[in-house]
Amino acid sequence: MKLTEQDHELIERAISIVGQRKVSGGVIGEAAATLLTRDGLVFDGISLALWCDIGFCAEHSAVANMVSHCSETRIKSIVAVDDGSAEEIKILWPCGRCRQLLEWIDERNLIETFVIISTTEKVRLIELLPQPPNGQSLK
């Protein structure tokens, strides 16, 4: 599905907060994520890559930010970007753990959430999971 103007705004917002920084225990901010709730609220998060596999993805950070600041659990759209160490910012697909989190935070997200996967395309969360649970489908 093609991106909307609102989707492009989410990408630009995520780009504005991404930026790798070294901390005493590793690296933070290699990736950033921005999500839009069904109620129109926007939340951001950055990745934390710390020693001994402590930390989490930017999408987890954005979801934690959302549930910390409102009662909403339904996500309309989400995007994650890398730190731009290449010539241009790259949009990241969510890992399996992040995909599962988006579903588990609210099962309606399977059908309702759009994941932005490139600068021109988005897909529904359910399309990124290997097998829909309980026979759910896009219909």
Secondary structure, DSSP 8 states (H G I E B T S, - for coil): -B--HHHHHHHHHHHHH---EEETTEEEEEEEEEEEETTS-EEEEEEEEEGGGEEE-HHHHHHHHHHHH-S---EEEEEEEE---SSS--EE---HHHHHHHHHH-TTHHHH-EEE-SSSBEEEGGGGSSS-GGG----
